[in-house]
Amino acid sequence: MLDGLSEQSKADLEARCRWQRYVAGDKIMDKNSGDRDVYFVAEGAVQVVNYSFAGQEISLAHLQAGSYFGELAAIDSMLRSASVVALEDCLLGALPPRLFINQLADHPDMAVQVLCCLAGIVRGCDERIMDLSTLTAMKRVYLELLRLAEESPVNPGNWLIKAMPTHKVIAGLAATTRETVTRAIAQLTVGDIIESKNRMLFIRDRERLENLVRALGDDMAR
């Protein structure tokens, strides 16, 4: 979002933010709260979550350093639509909503970047609705692994997840339970489709994993 700003504009923006450190597990923002600041993740990582009526945690986004969140409430003045928790120790800068709106008005390139981000959120929500409507819980886990995987820069054609999230995080992304994630990963490991090493997960047979997601008539329980 800040790529189009000059170094002086970035420094001015930094000076206008309120900076605070959080430790892993801290609640940064509550759903339905009246806080309307926009937050910049300078260090660490946070997770945007929501909760079902039964209390099941659903992960909506996993944001690393360089990301931001909270723009929806700043733009429409509504209550927060989700909660945010610290996944790691992190440093966040909070910018008041009026200053954020002024930044968008003064820097059209920044406004376009925010629009692109919001468009990505809409597309991501559409994909999640389709996943929940058409895929079993196991298949949703497989799909999340595919989404998290990156092609190896050293060995093109090989895919891996460099920093494998916890089973709880994957369960939130796939809208299922941690036990289902554990069972899915165990089955893929036994089938020589994936392999875990030193907090990394290697996808040894991406084609087979993709076929498992595509397969019809899966009777595995949700």
SVG drawing of the C-alpha trace seen along z (x, -y; Angstrom):
<svg xmlns="http://www.w3.org/2000/svg" viewBox="-25 -15 44 60">
<polyline fill="none" stroke="black" stroke-width="0.4" points="0.0,0.0 2.9,-2.4 5.0,-1.6 4.0,-4.8 4.8,-7.1 8.0,-9.1 10.4,-8.4 9.4,-11.7 5.7,-10.8 6.4,-7.4 8.3,-9.1 5.4,-11.5 2.9,-8.6 5.1,-6.7 5.2,-9.7 1.4,-9.9 0.9,-6.3 0.7,-5.1 3.1,-2.2 2.7,0.8 4.2,4.2 2.2,7.3 3.2,10.8 2.0,14.0 -1.6,14.8 -2.5,11.2 -5.9,10.0 -5.3,6.9 -8.9,6.2 -12.3,7.6 -15.2,8.2 -17.9,5.5 -15.6,3.1 -15.8,-0.6 -12.1,-1.0 -11.6,-2.3 -7.8,-2.7 -5.9,-1.1 -3.0,1.1 0.3,1.6 2.2,4.8 5.9,3.7 7.2,6.9 5.8,10.3 2.5,11.8 -1.2,11.6 -4.3,13.7 -7.7,12.3 -10.4,14.6 -14.1,15.0 -16.1,17.5 -19.1,19.7 -22.1,19.9 -20.6,23.0 -17.4,21.1 -15.2,22.7 -12.5,20.4 -12.4,19.6 -9.2,18.0 -9.9,15.3 -6.4,14.2 -2.8,14.6 -0.9,11.3 2.9,11.0 5.1,8.0 4.4,5.4 0.6,6.1 -2.1,3.9 -5.7,4.4 -8.6,2.5 -9.3,0.4 -13.0,1.5 -14.1,-0.2 -12.0,-3.2 -13.8,-3.5 -17.4,-2.8 -17.4,-3.8 -19.1,-0.4 -18.1,1.9 -15.3,4.3 -16.2,7.4 -13.6,9.8 -11.1,10.2 -7.3,10.0 -4.8,11.9 -1.0,11.9 0.5,15.1 4.0,14.0 5.5,11.2 4.8,8.2 5.1,4.4 2.0,2.6 1.4,-1.0 -2.2,-2.3 -3.3,-5.2 -6.6,-7.1 -9.3,-6.7 -9.5,-10.4 -5.8,-10.5 -6.1,-7.3 -8.9,-8.8 -6.8,-11.9 -3.9,-9.8 -6.1,-8.1 -7.4,-11.4 -3.9,-12.9 -2.3,-9.8 -4.4,-8.3 -1.8,-5.4 -2.3,-4.4 -6.1,-4.5 -5.8,-2.2 -3.7,0.3 -6.4,0.3 -9.1,1.0 -7.0,3.9 -6.7,5.3 -10.5,5.1 -11.1,6.7 -8.9,9.5 -10.9,10.0 -14.1,10.2 -12.6,12.8 -11.2,14.8 -14.6,14.8 -16.2,16.1 -13.6,19.0 -14.2,19.8 -18.0,19.9 -17.5,22.3 -15.0,24.5 -17.5,24.8 -20.3,25.6 -18.6,28.2 -15.7,29.8 -15.4,32.1 -13.3,31.0 -10.4,33.3 -10.4,31.8 -10.4,28.3 -7.3,29.2 -5.6,30.5 -6.6,27.3 -5.1,25.1 -1.8,27.0 -1.8,26.3 -2.5,22.7 0.2,22.3 2.8,24.1 5.5,22.2 7.7,23.5 11.2,24.1 13.6,21.4 16.4,24.0 14.6,26.9 11.9,25.7 9.0,28.1 9.2,28.9 6.8,27.4 7.1,26.7 5.7,24.7 8.7,23.0 7.2,22.2 4.5,24.8 1.6,23.3 0.3,25.1 -2.5,27.6 -4.8,25.1 -4.0,22.4 -4.7,24.7 -7.9,25.8 -9.0,22.2 -8.2,21.6 -10.1,24.8 -13.0,24.2 -12.6,27.6 -11.0,29.1 -7.4,29.6 -8.1,33.4 -9.2,33.4 -6.0,31.6 -3.9,34.0 -5.7,37.0 -5.4,35.5 -1.6,34.8 -1.0,38.2 -2.8,39.8 -0.9,37.7 2.4,38.6 1.7,42.4 0.8,42.0 4.2,40.4 2.4,37.3 4.0,35.0 7.0,35.0 7.7,32.9 11.3,31.8 12.5,29.0 9.2,27.1 9.0,27.3 6.5,29.4 7.5,30.7 4.8,31.7 6.4,34.7 3.5,35.4 1.6,32.2 -0.4,33.9 -1.8,36.6 -2.7,34.0 -4.6,31.9 -6.4,35.1 -7.5,35.8 -9.1,32.3 -10.8,32.8 -12.0,36.4 -15.8,36.8 -17.8,39.1 -15.6,38.6 -17.4,40.3 -15.0,38.9 -16.9,37.2 -16.9,33.5"/>
</svg>
